[in-house]
Structure formats: C-alpha cells, structure tokens
Amino acid sequence: MTNEELILKKLEKLDRLEEQLAPIVSAHNARAELVADLAPLGKEAAAMVTKGLQEVESRFELQDAQELLKMVVRNTRNFTYALRQFESLIDFLKDLEPLMKSTVPMLISYLDALEQKGVFRILKIWIVDFREKIADNYGPEESEAIIEGIVAIIGLAQSLADPRAVEFLNRLAALPSLVDLDAAPKVGPAGLAMATMNAEMKEGLGVLVELTKALGKLKEEGH
C-alpha cells in the first residue's frame, strides 16, 4: 500500500470521527449559549435571595423558631382535625359537582325566563326607582307618611284576600249590569209598601239589613 493510500484512509477516519463528534460539539455549544443567557438571570436571582436573607437575618432569632416548633407540636391535633375537615370538604365538593352541573344550567334558564318576563325590571322599579322618586320629591317626614300609607294599603289588600270578601266584591261589581236606571219608576210610600210584597224586593231588603248590621260593627270597632 502506497503512502498516498495510507494518507487517504487516515483522512477518511478523521472525517468519520468528525461526523461522530459533530452532535456532541453542537450540544456543547448549545449548553454554552444557554449558560451564557442564564448567567445574568442567575446573578440577579442570587442578588435577590441574598438581599432577602439579609433582611430576614436582622429579624430572625432562634428563640422564635423554637417557639414556632412548640406551637406546632402543641396544636398537632388541631392541624389533624383541620386537615380532616378540609378532606371532608373536598369530598363534599366532589359529590356536589355532578349536581351543580345539572342545577346551574337549570338555574340560568330559570333566571333568563324571569328576565324575559320583565320580573327584574319590575323589582328594580319598586325597589330602586320608587325609592329614588320618593326621595327626590318628598322630605323625610312625608316619605315616612307615604311608606306608612303603603303599608296600610298592603294590609287592606291582605284583608281583601279573604274568600268571602272576594266573593262579595265580585257580586258587587256585577250589580251595575243588573240595574236599568232609565226604567226606574217614581215610587212613593205607598209604592214602597207595595214593592215589599215582591220576592226580589224582600231579598234586597234582607241584604240591606245585613249591610246595616255590618256598618254598625264598623262603628263599634272604631271605638
């Protein structure tokens, strides 16, 4: 084998060796670049840690650490109880999660339906707008009197919620449709006496007597 052939073989080996070392050199260069980039951050972080330790050092005493250790030992049961309660709370939330997934959409849908019906707008009118208008147009004493009047009206509405009162008002509201004022004749004492012979007239007088009794009770309650 000639010298030229030997030299070529050695060059081929060097080329293969260079190819094998290329990834290692590339990785080394990448690490060197990373270290160079992180070096300023590391110095800044070290300076911050050093400054923090210096601040703590001026206020830290071994006696404080001993006292903290004693408190931890004395309250071990409390810590255990708190952890158990926290674990129970986590279990409760896990059990509640499926229910919330089904309940929250229903609640949102219900609130949206109320919004579409104008319920929140009505509440705003009565709770916010009504109060603001009273405050803008009346003084404190007048506002108090108005509120007392509203409370009295609400109490009256509650009294009218009685089924008998509702029935009475319904019948009373139908009364005008039963009366023909244009056909009403002139009646004197004799005509009134004759009218009392009518069955409907007798029923009417009976109703009038009951109303008169009720009016008398109003006077008694006034005293």
Buried (B, 14 or more C-beta within 10 A) or exposed (E): EEEEEEEEEEEEEEEEEEEEEEEEEEEEEEEEEEEEEEEEEEEEEEEEEEEEEEEEEEEEEEEEEEEEEEEEEEEEEEEEEEEEEEEEEEEEEEEEEEEEEEEEEEEEEEEEEBEEEEEEEEEEEEEEEEEEEBEEEEEEEEBEEEEEEEEEEEEEEEEEEEEEEEEEEEEEEEEEEEEEEEEEEEEEEEEEEEBEEEEEEEEEEEEEEEEEEEEEEEEEEEE
